[in-house]
Amino acid sequence: MSNKKMFGDFVRQAQVFQERLAKLQEEAGQKTVEATAGGGMVVVRANGRGELLEVKVDPEVVRSGDVEMLGDLVVAAVNEAIKKGRAQLEESVQSMTGGLGLNLPGLL
């Protein structure tokens, strides 16, 4: 097989991979994850692209007046939602790549 043909095959495979990756990223934006902190005092929803969609705070947390605790709970819940969304996306990428363990900077 000539180098020119091998390069052409490689370019075609890269294009197919890029299209599949774009579709995965689009699908990730449609999937949601939910995370809680403080025993459900703070609940957040995010999508698989790491975009925060919703934050729910139990009114009791606000009534307590402990603003520092509320901030900590929000941060914990958001971080957990982002972690879950990333794991979901990584799982999708692994299934697409056949578990090759490719490191794709900027994707995850």
Secondary structure, DSSP 8 states (H G I E B T S, - for coil): --HHHHHHHHHHHHHHHHHHHHHHHHHHHH-EEEEEETTTTEEEEEETTS-EEEEEE-HHHHHHT-HHHHHHHHHHHHHHHHHHHHHHHHHHHHHHHTT-----TTT-
